[in-house]
Amino acid sequence: MEDHIEIPGHALVHCPKEKFLLIRTAKCVECEHFAGLNDRFPGADVAFSRRYGLLCKHDTVQREIKELAE
């Protein structure tokens, strides 16, 4: 498993602390409810939002990551 995963700035997630509004996934790392990223396709060359799910202890669910088209 990778020690450090670079979270792209255009990756977004619905945050339960923010009434499920979209926030930048990178901000989750600073949250006490952040439980890491789940690598659903280890080693695969696929988009970040498809490869990873965000693990959130706020309501113990894996959150789908969305990507903003730039």
SULHU-V77238 format. One record per run of one state. SS is the DSSP state (H for helix, E for strand, - for the rest). FROM is the first residue (numbers start at 1). TO is the last residue. Records with the same first field share a line. If there is no record, write none. Layout:
# SULHU-V77238
SS = FROM-TO + FROM-TO
This chain:
# SULHU-V77238
- = 1-10 + 19-20 + 29-33 + 40-47 + 57-60 + 65-65 + 68-70
E = 11-15 + 21-24 + 34-39 + 52-56 + 61-64 + 66-67
H = 16-18 + 25-28 + 48-51
